[in-house]
Amino acid sequence: MGLLDELIQQEELDPDLLRQSGSSFQNLSEFEKIQRLIQMELLEESQLLKQLSTRFNLPLFFRTENHVLHHEDLPLTKQLYESTGILPMRFGKKCIGLLSIQSNWLMLNQAAFHLEETVLWHLARQQQIEDLLETSHLSAVKADISATGRIHQIFEEAISRRGSDIHLEPEKNQLRVRYRIDGYLQDAEPIPSALQPQIFSRIKLLAGMDIAVRRLPQDGHYSYHTNGNRIFDVRVSTLPGQLGEKLVLRLLDQTPVQHKLEALGFFKNDVEMLYQASQAPSGLILIVGPTGSGKTTTLYAVLNALNSQEKNILTIENPVEYHIEGITQVSVKPEQGLGFADTLRAALRQDPDVLLIGEIRDEETANIAVKAALTGHLVLSTLHSSDSVTAIQRLLNLGIAPDLLAETLTVIVSQRLVRRRCTHPNVKREIGFTNKNCLRCRGTGYAGRIPVYEILKINSLVRDRIEAGDTGKKLIRDAPELYFHTLEQTAQRLLKEGLTDLEEVQPLLLNI
């Protein structure tokens, strides 16, 4: 009987979840499947270690700091830990090798060969191994191997500078570090190349990724707790480059949000119209634009206005980017059989008043969303489209019948983000000069971002034209009574009020 069968028999693993994950488990060995299940939080690590201990006759490691010492061959220790996730230690004169679920078990013989002595293998939780790297008895290893301190510095600096992403890029003589701040990448202090393997291995271990795989892209995630007790969900992506792997880390703040449209930069009359449209018992409100244009943030501002004890609000996202108290939020996991369409069908059986769908990306999701809006639910979602009228054509191309779309669609907002002028009194807005000591903008002259948006309220005229098969500019031609504000109009208002600069909005206006 295989280990997975034993886990199912002992009710440590739900067979239905295993079957639903079948497509993502193809071509994986049994142990690789177990590692994946741990990453997906479908198996308890400590319970599984007990199973492995019994099956393979391997003792569980119990920390005894007075007797556990680091291995004397630090370069070899470093090499083995980086390449296999196995940590060699000394217990008296004996050599012990600590294995976690995330270690590469196929490398046991190779590790023993390099250590050139008998190795007593012990099973340990990943956290135990990480704790040992931080103990005073392992100070030499910590200095040479553990990259925890440097990673912590990178995260704290990125967060203090309002960074949304961290880019770690190998170069010939250093590891380049850049933060995306207000949509632009800014260089930080580089890191010596010698520390790159430790830093990358540490991050990949934390994110539940295979540290031995360097020539294929990988994705993972974990939680980071800041010095100020904020929690960030860190999404890690690796990509093999000519000079080695590049890591990009997306920082998603898990602090419950209180976004408001007014604070985001929407003008008063548009805020009132959006809030009024969101009070309708049914309909479809769309926020469209490219990746990174702030669509989800705008949707959450609308949700915050709707959030009350009288309403049942559900969100279906991939992943959940922001947390709002009082709202049920579901993060879809296709590898577990929890896709957008299936989750949306289940959500409709939960008696929702309001549904937020992270993105309409296929015909099936589009059809369910429109039918939900048609049957008495308010549906909010995003769509990748260049502008509001193109979004209508995109939905028609996804197979939505013109009469159904005309009946359900209520508002479309197409938006982009530009940098907001720093308003700190220490910043002098003179040509060629900004205060380099300003802690808010750090001399860039900008702090935060503000939307440049196009907003279209669907009225009876547009509905008739959609049903008649009109598309593109025909939908809005010769309609002076139409509530329609263009990107150019909002850009001009932002410039007039001194909220941004011409060089920020000019690239958007050239594409109109």
C-alpha positions in Angstrom: 0.0 0.0 0.0 1.4 3.4 -1.0 1.8 6.2 1.5 -1.1 8.2 -0.1 -3.4 5.2 0.3 -2.4 4.9 4.0 -3.1 8.6 4.5 -6.6 8.2 2.9 -7.2 5.1 5.0 -6.3 6.9 8.2 -8.5 9.9 7.2 -5.6 12.2 7.0 -6.3 13.0 3.4 -9.6 13.6 1.6 -9.7 11.3 -1.5 -12.2 13.7 -3.3 -9.7 16.5 -3.1 -7.0 14.2 -4.4 -9.1 13.2 -7.4 -10.0 16.9 -8.1 -6.3 17.7 -8.2 -5.6 14.9 -10.7 -4.7 17.0 -13.7 -2.1 19.0 -11.8 -0.5 15.8 -10.4 0.2 14.1 -13.7 3.8 12.8 -14.1 4.6 13.4 -10.4 6.0 10.7 -8.1 4.1 9.8 -5.0 6.5 11.8 -2.8 6.3 14.8 -5.2 2.5 14.6 -4.9 2.9 14.7 -1.1 5.1 17.7 -1.2 2.5 19.5 -3.4 -0.3 18.6 -1.0 1.7 20.1 1.8 2.2 23.3 -0.2 -1.6 23.4 -0.9 -2.2 23.0 2.8 -4.2 19.8 2.3 -1.9 17.8 4.6 -0.6 18.5 8.1 3.2 18.5 8.1 3.7 17.2 11.7 1.2 14.3 11.2 2.8 13.4 7.9 6.3 13.4 9.5 5.0 10.8 12.0 3.8 8.6 9.1 7.1 8.9 7.3 9.0 8.1 10.5 7.1 4.9 10.9 7.2 3.9 7.3 11.0 4.6 6.7 12.1 3.9 10.3 13.6 7.4 10.6 13.6 9.2 14.0 12.0 12.5 14.5 14.4 15.3 15.3 14.0 16.9 18.8 16.0 20.1 19.3 18.7 19.8 22.0 20.7 23.0 21.6 23.4 22.0 24.0 24.5 19.0 21.9 23.6 20.1 18.3 26.5 21.9 16.5 27.0 23.1 13.0 29.1 20.9 10.7 32.7 21.9 10.6 32.8 22.0 6.8 30.9 25.2 6.2 31.4 25.4 2.4 30.1 21.9 2.0 27.2 22.6 4.4 26.4 25.6 2.3 26.5 23.7 -0.9 24.3 20.8 0.3 21.7 23.1 1.9 21.3 25.2 -1.2 21.1 22.3 -3.6 19.1 19.8 -1.6 17.4 21.5 1.4 19.3 19.0 3.6 21.1 20.4 6.6 24.1 18.4 7.9 24.7 18.9 11.7 26.9 17.4 14.4 25.4 15.5 17.3 28.5 14.8 19.4 30.8 13.1 17.0 28.0 11.7 14.8 26.9 13.4 11.6 23.2 13.8 11.3 21.2 15.0 8.2 18.0 16.9 8.8 15.3 16.3 6.2 12.0 18.2 5.9 9.1 17.5 3.5 10.6 20.2 1.2 14.0 18.6 1.0 15.1 16.8 -2.1 14.9 13.1 -0.9 16.4 11.9 -4.2 19.7 13.4 -3.1 20.3 11.5 0.1 22.9 9.2 -1.3 24.7 12.1 -3.0 24.7 14.1 0.2 26.1 11.1 2.1 28.8 10.7 -0.6 29.9 14.3 -0.3 30.0 14.2 3.5 32.2 11.1 3.3 30.9 9.5 6.5 27.9 7.7 7.8 24.9 10.0 8.0 22.1 9.4 10.6 19.0 10.8 8.9 16.4 12.6 11.0 13.0 14.0 10.1 12.4 17.7 11.0 9.8 20.3 10.3 11.0 23.0 8.0 10.6 25.6 10.7 12.9 23.6 13.0 15.6 23.7 10.3 15.1 27.4 9.8 15.3 27.9 13.6 18.6 26.0 13.8 20.0 28.4 11.1 19.2 31.3 13.5 20.6 29.8 16.8 23.7 31.2 18.4 25.4 27.8 18.2 25.2 28.1 14.4 26.4 31.7 14.2 29.1 30.7 11.7 26.6 29.0 9.5 24.2 31.9 9.9 26.9 34.3 8.6 27.7 32.1 5.7 24.4 30.5 4.8 21.3 32.2 6.3 20.1 35.0 4.2 17.2 35.8 6.5 18.6 39.1 7.7 19.3 40.4 4.2 15.8 39.3 3.0 14.2 41.0 5.9 16.0 44.2 5.1 14.9 44.0 1.5 11.2 43.5 2.5 11.2 46.2 5.1 12.7 48.8 2.8 10.3 47.8 -0.1 7.3 48.2 2.2 8.5 51.4 3.8 8.9 52.9 0.3 5.4 51.7 -0.8 6.7 49.1 -3.2 4.3 46.7 -4.8 6.9 44.3 -6.3 10.5 43.3 -5.6 12.8 42.4 -8.5 15.9 40.3 -7.8 18.0 40.2 -11.0 21.4 38.4 -11.3 24.1 40.4 -13.0 27.8 39.5 -13.6 29.2 41.0 -10.4 26.1 41.5 -8.2 22.5 40.8 -7.5 20.5 43.8 -8.7 17.5 44.8 -6.4 14.7 47.0 -7.7 11.3 48.0 -6.2 8.3 48.9 -8.2 7.0 52.2 -6.7 4.1 54.1 -8.1 4.3 52.0 -11.3 8.1 52.6 -11.9 11.0 50.4 -11.0 13.6 52.1 -8.7 17.0 50.7 -7.9 18.0 49.8 -4.3 21.3 48.8 -2.9 22.7 45.8 -4.8 23.7 42.6 -3.1 27.1 40.8 -3.5 26.8 37.8 -6.0 28.1 35.5 -3.3 24.9 35.9 -1.3 22.5 35.2 -4.3 22.3 31.4 -4.0 21.5 31.6 -0.3 18.9 34.3 -0.7 17.2 32.5 -3.6 17.2 29.2 -1.9 15.7 30.7 1.3 12.9 32.5 -0.6 12.1 29.4 -2.6 11.9 27.2 0.5 9.6 29.7 2.2 7.4 29.8 -0.9 7.1 26.0 -1.1 9.1 25.7 -4.3 11.7 23.2 -5.4 15.1 24.7 -4.7 16.8 22.1 -7.0 14.9 23.4 -10.1 16.7 26.4 -11.6 16.0 25.9 -15.4 12.2 26.0 -15.3 9.8 28.7 -14.2 8.1 28.2 -10.8 5.5 29.9 -8.7 4.9 29.9 -5.0 3.7 32.1 -2.1 4.1 32.6 1.6 3.2 35.2 4.3 5.6 37.9 5.6 5.1 39.6 8.9 6.6 43.1 9.1 8.2 44.8 12.1 5.0 46.8 12.4 2.8 43.6 12.6 1.4 44.0 9.1 0.9 40.8 7.1 1.8 40.5 3.4 1.0 37.7 1.1 4.1 37.3 -1.0 3.6 35.8 -4.5 7.0 34.5 -5.8 7.7 33.9 -9.5 11.0 32.6 -11.0 12.2 32.8 -14.5 15.5 31.3 -15.8 17.7 33.9 -17.5 21.1 34.0 -19.2 22.9 34.9 -16.0 20.7 32.8 -13.7 17.2 32.8 -12.2 15.3 36.1 -11.8 12.9 36.4 -8.9 9.9 38.7 -8.8 8.0 39.0 -5.6 4.5 40.6 -5.5 3.6 42.1 -2.1 -0.1 41.9 -1.3 -1.1 43.8 1.9 -3.5 41.6 4.0 -4.5 44.5 6.3 -8.3 44.9 5.9 -8.8 47.8 3.5 -11.0 50.9 3.7 -10.7 52.1 0.1 -13.0 55.0 -0.9 -13.5 56.3 -4.4 -13.0 59.9 -3.3 -9.7 59.0 -1.7 -8.6 57.2 -4.8 -9.0 60.3 -6.9 -12.4 60.0 -8.6 -14.3 63.3 -9.1 -17.3 64.0 -7.0 -20.0 63.7 -9.7 -18.5 60.4 -10.9 -18.4 59.1 -7.3 -22.0 59.9 -6.8 -23.0 58.2 -10.1 -21.0 55.0 -9.3 -22.4 54.8 -5.8 -25.9 55.3 -7.2 -25.4 52.5 -9.8 -24.0 50.2 -7.1 -27.2 50.5 -5.0 -29.3 48.8 -7.7 -30.4 45.3 -6.8 -29.0 43.8 -10.0 -26.9 44.6 -13.0 -23.3 44.3 -14.2 -20.6 46.9 -13.3 -17.3 46.5 -15.1 -13.9 48.0 -14.5 -11.6 47.6 -17.5 -8.0 48.3 -18.3 -4.6 46.7 -18.6 -2.8 44.8 -15.9 -1.7 47.1 -13.0 -4.2 49.8 -13.8 -5.9 49.6 -10.3 -9.1 47.8 -11.4 -9.3 45.7 -8.3 -8.7 48.6 -6.0 -11.6 50.5 -7.6 -13.9 47.5 -7.2 -13.0 47.2 -3.6 -13.8 50.8 -3.0 -17.3 50.1 -4.4 -17.6 47.0 -2.2 -16.7 49.1 0.9 -19.6 51.4 0.2 -21.9 48.4 -0.2 -20.7 46.4 2.8 -23.4 46.2 5.5 -25.0 43.6 7.7 -28.0 43.6 5.5 -26.1 42.3 2.4 -24.5 39.0 1.7 -21.4 39.8 -0.4 -19.1 37.2 -1.9 -15.9 37.7 -3.9 -14.2 35.1 -6.2 -10.6 36.0 -7.0 -7.3 34.6 -8.0 -5.8 35.4 -5.6 -7.6 37.5 -2.9 -5.6 40.7 -3.0 -7.3 42.7 -0.2 -9.2 41.6 2.9 -12.5 43.3 3.9 -14.2 42.4 7.2 -17.7 41.2 6.9 -17.3 39.8 3.3 -16.8 36.2 2.3 -13.8 36.0 0.0 -12.8 32.9 -2.0 -9.4 32.4 -3.6 -9.8 30.1 -6.6 -7.4 27.2 -6.8 -7.6 25.5 -10.2 -5.1 22.8 -9.1 -7.6 21.7 -6.5 -10.5 21.8 -8.9 -11.7 25.2 -7.6 -11.9 27.2 -10.8 -13.7 30.5 -11.5 -16.7 29.0 -13.2 -17.3 26.2 -10.7 -16.8 28.5 -7.7 -19.2 31.0 -9.3 -21.9 28.4 -9.7 -21.4 27.4 -6.0 -21.5 31.0 -4.9 -24.9 31.5 -6.6 -26.3 28.9 -4.3 -25.1 30.9 -1.2 -28.0 33.5 -1.5 -25.7 36.4 -2.5 -26.8 40.0 -2.9 -23.5 41.1 -4.4 -20.9 39.1 -6.3 -17.4 40.3 -7.1 -15.7 38.2 -9.8 -12.0 38.9 -10.0 -11.9 38.7 -13.8 -14.1 37.7 -16.7 -11.6 35.8 -18.8 -13.6 33.1 -20.7 -16.9 32.4 -22.3 -18.2 30.2 -19.4 -17.4 32.8 -16.7 -18.9 35.6 -18.8 -22.2 33.7 -19.4 -22.6 32.8 -15.7 -21.8 36.4 -14.6 -24.4 37.9 -17.0 -27.0 35.3 -16.0 -26.4 36.1 -12.4 -26.9 39.8 -13.1 -30.1 39.0 -15.0 -31.5 36.9 -12.1 -31.4 39.6 -9.4 -27.7 39.9 -8.3 -25.4 42.9 -8.5 -22.2 41.6 -10.2 -18.9 43.5 -10.1 -16.0 42.4 -12.3 -12.9 43.3 -14.3 -12.1 42.7 -17.9 -9.0 43.3 -20.0 -10.0 45.9 -22.6 -8.6 49.2 -23.9 -11.8 51.3 -23.3 -15.5 51.1 -22.4 -16.9 50.5 -25.9 -14.3 47.9 -26.7 -15.3 46.1 -23.5 -18.8 45.7 -24.9 -17.4 44.1 -28.1 -15.2 41.9 -26.0 -18.2 40.5 -24.1 -20.1 39.9 -27.4 -17.1 38.1 -28.7 -17.2 35.9 -25.6 -20.6 34.7 -26.7 -23.0 36.9 -24.7 -26.2 37.5 -26.5 -26.7 41.2 -27.4 -30.2 41.3 -25.7 -28.9 39.8 -22.4 -25.9 42.2 -22.4 -28.1 45.2 -23.1 -30.4 44.3 -20.2 -27.7 43.7 -17.6 -24.8 46.1 -18.3 -25.1 49.3 -16.2 -21.7 51.0 -15.9 -18.2 50.6 -17.5 -15.1 52.3 -16.1 -11.9 52.2 -18.1 -8.9 53.4 -16.2 -5.1 53.8 -16.1 -2.9 55.0 -13.3 -0.5 58.0 -13.3 1.7 59.3 -10.6 0.2 61.8 -8.1 2.2 65.0 -7.3 3.8 65.0 -3.9 2.0 67.6 -1.8 4.5 67.7 1.1 5.4 71.3 1.9 9.1 70.4 1.7 8.8 69.6 -2.0 9.4 72.5 -4.3 7.7 72.1 -7.7 10.3 74.0 -9.7 11.6 72.9 -13.0 14.6 70.5 -12.5 14.4 70.5 -8.7 12.8 68.4 -6.1 13.7 68.0 -2.4 15.9 64.9 -2.2 15.2 64.7 1.5 11.5 64.4 1.3 10.6 61.1 2.9 7.3 60.8 1.1 8.5 61.0 -2.5 12.3 60.5 -2.0 13.1 63.3 -4.4 10.9 62.0 -7.3 8.3 64.7 -6.9 5.5 62.0 -6.8 3.9 60.1 -4.0 1.2 57.6 -4.8 -0.9 57.2 -8.0 -4.2 58.5 -9.2 -6.6 57.2 -11.9 -7.1 58.7 -15.3 -10.4 57.1 -16.3 -13.2 56.9 -18.9 -16.7 56.3 -17.5 -19.8 55.2 -19.4 -23.2 54.8 -17.9 -25.4 52.6 -20.0 -28.7 54.3 -20.8 -31.7 53.2 -23.0 -30.1 54.6 -26.1 -26.9 52.5 -25.7 -29.1 49.5 -24.8 -31.0 49.8 -28.0 -27.8 50.1 -30.1 -26.3 47.0 -28.4 -29.4 45.0 -29.2 -29.3 46.4 -32.8 -25.8 45.1 -33.2 -23.9 48.4 -33.2 -20.3 48.3 -32.0 -17.4 50.6 -31.3 -18.0 54.4 -31.6 -21.5 53.8 -33.1 -22.7 53.0 -29.6 -22.0 56.6 -28.3 -22.3 58.7 -31.5 -24.7 61.7 -31.5 -25.7 61.3 -27.8 -25.2 64.5 -26.0 -27.4 63.4 -23.1 -25.2 60.3 -22.5 -23.2 60.2 -19.2 -19.8 59.6 -20.8 -16.5 61.1 -19.6 -13.4 60.3 -21.7 -9.8 59.7 -20.6 -8.9 63.1 -22.1 -11.5 64.9 -20.1 -10.4 63.5 -16.8 -6.7 64.0 -17.7 -7.4 67.7 -18.3 -9.2 68.0 -15.0 -6.3 66.4 -13.1 -3.9 68.8 -14.8 -6.1 71.8 -14.0 -6.2 70.9 -10.3 -2.5 70.3 -10.2 -2.8 66.6 -9.2 -0.4 65.3 -11.8 1.9 66.6 -14.6 1.6 66.7 -18.4 4.5 64.2 -18.8 2.5 61.7 -16.8 -0.8 61.9 -18.9 0.7 62.7 -22.3 1.5 59.0 -23.2 -2.1 58.1 -22.5 -3.5 61.0 -24.6 -1.3 60.0 -27.6 -3.0 56.5 -27.6 -6.6 57.9 -27.7 
